[in-house]
Amino acid sequence: MPLVTSTGTISPVNTAAIIPGSDGTVFALTAVNITRLFPIDLQKGELVALSFGRYNLVDLIDEDFFGGGGTERFLNLAQIGPLTVLRQVPLVTNAVNLAYIREGEPFITFSLMDPNDHSTDPGLSDLFADGVTFAPGINLPAKYFGKTAKHSFGGAITTKAYTPFDAIHQAIIPGPPLNPVEPQRGSWSVNYTFRQYMVERAPRDGWGFFGQFSVADQGTSPVTTFFDVGLGGNGLIPSRRRDEFGLSYAYTDLSDELKNNLALLPLGGRLQVERQVEMFYNLYLTPWLQLTGDLQILRPNRPAAETAVVPAVRLRAVF
């Protein structure tokens, strides 16, 4: 567990270790929800899905080349999804989701969720007490070079109030605040994801490249710029079709307003861009037992921190 924070990076090197809690032993029911399907034209795979309940939102990242919540593919959170959304979208919370499904895949999605994290509590007694988060999205399927591709555009807007970063220096400088410190209502982020198969043997069988790009507001979001690019999928070795692999580079930058204010503290210099490289190979010993070798190279955002090299081994049994 100390490895989660001891590298000095913003992004946890082991996503599964922070959900539902990053310290000690906790018990949590992270996902309990109900879904109702409303058919429109089932022969064309066209329907509407309405669901509500409790969600582990990392588990909902359903991708061919990345995702997996840290238990199936990449371990580092940066290679799973951008930290730019964490001001608006918690890891575990209560929500209502609506999706228009076309040709068997979500086309337009909309989520309404509690902006507070409820990883270790039900969150029903204070549901939406601090506001609400709206998260629309659209997925646009495409084909390039005869291979499947997809563009996704999304965003998240919350009404939850946060203290602006420009108030930090008032807590550092001795004496009374120069101006009243008042929480600022609202925070936002937008994101874009692209995937393209390079080798495609069947639906969701093959490998290709992906990219994610996300930005968020400077005033209240700690992470404001993120992008990553990578390769991933299954069957890189033709004789081992089930085996999965991944290679990714991620770039994570903090808010300029946050960095300007934290520069007043003795941190060894101005905070910088964080960079992560991760590679893994997931060996299917049997259909229900998988052994993964993983290597991460991390350049933390703190100037005083050294580049970290983190090897890992994961064994996963599927019952």
C-alpha positions in Angstrom: 0.0 0.0 0.0 2.8 2.6 0.7 3.7 2.3 -3.0 0.5 4.1 -4.0 1.8 7.4 -2.7 5.5 6.9 -2.2 6.5 7.5 -5.8 5.5 11.2 -5.4 3.1 11.1 -8.4 -0.4 12.5 -8.6 -1.8 9.4 -10.4 -1.9 6.3 -8.2 0.3 3.5 -9.6 -2.2 0.9 -8.5 -5.8 1.9 -9.2 -7.3 -1.2 -7.6 -5.6 -0.3 -4.3 -7.4 3.0 -3.9 -11.0 1.6 -4.4 -12.9 1.6 -2.2 -10.3 2.9 0.3 -6.5 3.7 0.2 -5.7 3.1 3.8 -6.4 0.1 6.2 -9.1 -2.5 5.7 -12.5 -1.3 4.7 -15.8 -3.0 3.6 -17.8 -1.5 0.9 -20.5 -2.4 -1.6 -19.4 -0.4 -4.6 -22.0 -1.2 -7.2 -25.8 -1.9 -6.7 -28.0 -0.7 -9.6 -31.1 -1.5 -11.6 -31.4 -1.2 -15.4 -34.5 -1.1 -17.5 -34.4 -1.5 -21.3 -36.9 0.1 -23.6 -36.8 -1.5 -27.1 -37.1 0.6 -30.2 -35.9 -1.7 -32.9 -34.2 -4.8 -31.6 -33.3 -6.1 -35.0 -31.2 -3.0 -35.5 -29.9 -3.1 -31.9 -31.7 0.2 -31.1 -33.0 0.8 -27.6 -33.0 3.1 -24.6 -31.4 2.0 -21.3 -32.3 3.7 -18.0 -30.4 2.7 -14.9 -30.1 4.1 -11.4 -28.3 3.1 -8.2 -24.7 3.0 -6.9 -21.8 2.8 -9.3 -18.1 2.2 -9.3 -17.5 4.6 -12.2 -14.0 3.2 -13.0 -15.6 -0.2 -13.7 -17.9 1.5 -16.2 -14.9 2.4 -18.5 -15.6 -0.3 -21.1 -12.8 -0.2 -23.6 -11.0 -2.6 -26.0 -7.5 -1.3 -25.5 -7.5 0.2 -22.0 -9.8 0.5 -18.9 -10.4 -2.4 -16.6 -10.2 -0.6 -13.3 -6.6 -1.6 -12.6 -7.5 -5.3 -12.4 -7.4 -6.3 -16.1 -5.1 -4.1 -18.1 -3.1 -1.0 -17.0 -2.5 -0.5 -13.3 -1.9 3.3 -13.3 -5.0 5.4 -13.2 -3.5 7.8 -15.8 -3.7 5.0 -18.4 -7.3 4.2 -17.5 -8.9 7.7 -17.4 -8.0 11.3 -16.9 -7.7 12.9 -13.5 -9.2 16.1 -14.9 -12.7 14.7 -14.1 -12.2 14.0 -10.4 -13.5 17.4 -9.3 -16.8 16.6 -10.9 -16.9 12.8 -11.0 -16.1 10.7 -7.9 -14.9 7.2 -8.0 -18.0 5.6 -6.3 -21.3 7.4 -6.0 -25.1 7.3 -6.6 -26.4 8.2 -10.1 -29.0 8.0 -12.7 -27.8 7.0 -16.2 -29.7 7.3 -19.5 -28.3 5.8 -22.8 -29.6 5.7 -26.3 -28.1 2.5 -27.8 -27.7 2.2 -31.6 -26.4 -0.9 -33.4 -25.9 -2.6 -30.0 -23.5 0.2 -28.7 -24.2 3.3 -26.6 -24.6 6.3 -29.0 -25.7 9.2 -26.7 -25.3 9.0 -22.9 -26.3 11.2 -20.0 -25.6 10.8 -16.3 -26.8 12.7 -13.3 -24.8 12.0 -10.2 -24.0 13.0 -6.7 -20.6 14.9 -6.8 -19.5 13.5 -3.5 -17.6 10.3 -3.2 -19.4 7.5 -1.3 -16.9 4.7 -1.5 -17.4 3.6 2.1 -20.9 4.9 2.9 -24.3 4.5 1.3 -24.6 8.3 0.6 -28.4 8.2 0.7 -29.0 10.4 3.8 -27.2 13.3 2.2 -27.9 12.6 -1.5 -27.2 15.6 -3.6 -26.6 17.7 -0.5 -23.7 19.6 -2.1 -25.0 19.8 -5.6 -25.2 17.7 -8.7 -23.0 16.6 -11.6 -24.2 16.4 -15.2 -22.2 14.3 -17.6 -23.3 14.1 -21.2 -21.5 12.1 -23.9 -21.6 10.9 -27.5 -19.9 8.0 -29.3 -19.3 8.2 -33.0 -18.4 4.9 -34.7 -16.2 5.1 -37.8 -14.1 2.9 -40.1 -10.6 3.8 -41.4 -8.6 1.6 -43.7 -11.4 -1.0 -43.4 -10.9 -1.3 -39.6 -13.2 -0.3 -36.7 -12.6 3.1 -35.0 -14.5 5.3 -32.6 -14.6 8.9 -31.5 -16.0 9.8 -28.1 -16.8 13.3 -26.8 -17.9 14.0 -23.2 -18.0 16.5 -20.4 -18.9 16.9 -16.8 -20.3 20.0 -15.0 -20.9 20.1 -11.3 -22.7 22.7 -9.2 -20.7 21.7 -6.1 -18.8 24.6 -4.5 -15.0 24.6 -4.2 -12.6 27.1 -2.7 -10.7 28.8 -5.6 -6.9 28.2 -5.7 -6.2 31.9 -5.6 -7.2 31.8 -1.9 -4.3 29.5 -1.0 -1.8 32.3 -0.7 -4.0 34.0 1.9 -3.5 30.9 4.1 0.2 31.0 3.7 0.9 34.7 4.2 0.7 35.7 8.0 -2.1 38.0 9.0 -5.8 38.3 8.1 -7.0 37.4 4.6 -6.5 40.1 2.0 -10.0 39.3 0.6 -12.9 37.2 1.9 -12.4 33.5 1.0 -15.7 32.2 -0.4 -16.3 28.9 -2.2 -16.8 29.1 -5.9 -19.8 27.2 -7.2 -19.1 24.9 -10.1 -16.4 23.1 -11.9 -16.1 21.6 -15.4 -14.1 19.3 -17.7 -14.3 18.1 -21.3 -12.7 15.1 -22.9 -12.1 13.3 -26.2 -11.1 9.7 -26.8 -10.1 8.0 -30.1 -9.5 4.3 -30.8 -8.5 2.7 -34.1 -7.9 -1.0 -34.7 -4.8 -1.9 -36.6 -5.4 -5.7 -36.6 -9.0 -6.8 -36.3 -10.0 -10.4 -36.6 -13.5 -10.1 -35.2 -15.6 -7.7 -33.1 -13.4 -6.8 -30.0 -10.7 -9.2 -31.1 -7.5 -7.6 -32.2 -5.3 -4.6 -31.3 -4.8 -1.0 -32.2 -4.0 2.4 -30.9 -5.8 4.9 -28.7 -5.6 8.5 -27.4 -7.3 10.5 -24.7 -7.3 14.3 -24.3 -9.0 16.3 -21.5 -9.0 19.8 -20.1 -10.6 21.3 -17.0 -11.1 24.7 -15.4 -8.0 26.4 -13.9 -9.8 27.9 -10.9 -11.0 24.8 -9.0 -9.7 21.7 -10.8 -6.2 20.5 -9.6 -5.5 18.7 -12.8 -6.3 20.8 -15.9 -4.6 19.2 -18.8 -4.2 15.5 -19.6 -3.4 13.4 -22.7 -2.2 9.9 -23.3 -1.4 7.8 -26.4 -0.9 4.1 -26.5 -1.2 0.7 -28.1 -3.3 -2.1 -26.7 -5.5 -5.1 -27.3 -5.2 -8.9 -27.6 -3.5 -11.4 -29.8 -0.2 -9.6 -30.5 1.3 -13.1 -30.7 -0.9 -15.0 -33.2 -0.6 -18.3 -31.4 -1.8 -16.7 -28.1 -5.0 -14.9 -29.1 -6.3 -14.4 -25.6 -3.2 -12.7 -24.2 -3.6 -8.9 -23.8 -0.9 -6.2 -23.9 -0.6 -2.5 -23.6 2.0 0.4 -23.9 1.1 3.9 -23.1 2.5 7.4 -22.4 0.6 9.9 -20.3 1.0 13.6 -19.7 -0.7 15.2 -16.6 -0.4 18.9 -15.8 -1.7 20.9 -12.8 -3.7 24.1 -12.8 -1.4 27.2 -13.4 -3.4 29.0 -10.6 -2.6 26.1 -8.2 1.1 26.0 -9.2 1.4 29.8 -8.8 0.0 29.7 -5.3 1.9 26.6 -4.2 5.2 28.2 -5.4 5.1 30.1 -2.1 5.7 26.9 -0.2 9.2 25.3 0.1 8.5 22.5 -2.4 12.0 22.6 -4.0 10.7 24.6 -7.0 7.6 25.1 -9.2 5.5 22.0 -9.7 6.0 20.6 -13.2 4.3 18.3 -15.7 4.0 14.7 -14.6 4.8 12.0 -17.2 4.1 8.3 -17.0 5.0 5.4 -19.3 3.5 2.0 -18.6 3.7 -1.4 -20.4 2.1 -4.7 -19.5 1.6 -8.2 -20.8 -1.4 -10.2 -19.6 -0.7 -14.0 -20.0 -3.8 -16.2 -20.0 -2.6 -19.3 -18.2 -6.2 -20.6 -18.4 -9.4 -18.9 -19.4 -10.0 -18.2 -15.7 -6.4 -17.5 -14.5 -4.3 -14.6 -15.8 -0.7 -13.6 -14.9 0.3 -10.0 -15.7 3.8 -8.4 -15.8 3.8 -4.6 -15.6 6.5 -1.9 -15.7 5.9 1.8 -15.0 8.4 4.7 -15.4 7.2 7.8 -13.7 8.5 11.4 -13.7 6.6 13.1 -10.7 5.4 16.6 -10.8 7.5 17.6 -7.7 10.9 18.8 -8.8 12.6 17.3 -5.8 11.2 13.8 -6.5 13.3 11.4 -8.5 12.1 9.4 -11.5 10.5 6.2 -10.2 10.7 2.8 -11.8 7.9 0.5 -10.6 7.8 -3.2 -11.6 4.7 -5.2 -10.7 3.2 -8.7 -11.0 -0.6 -9.4 -10.8 -2.4 -12.7 -10.6 -6.1 -12.6 -11.4 -8.6 -15.5 -10.9 -12.1 -15.2 -12.5 -14.8 -17.2 -10.8 
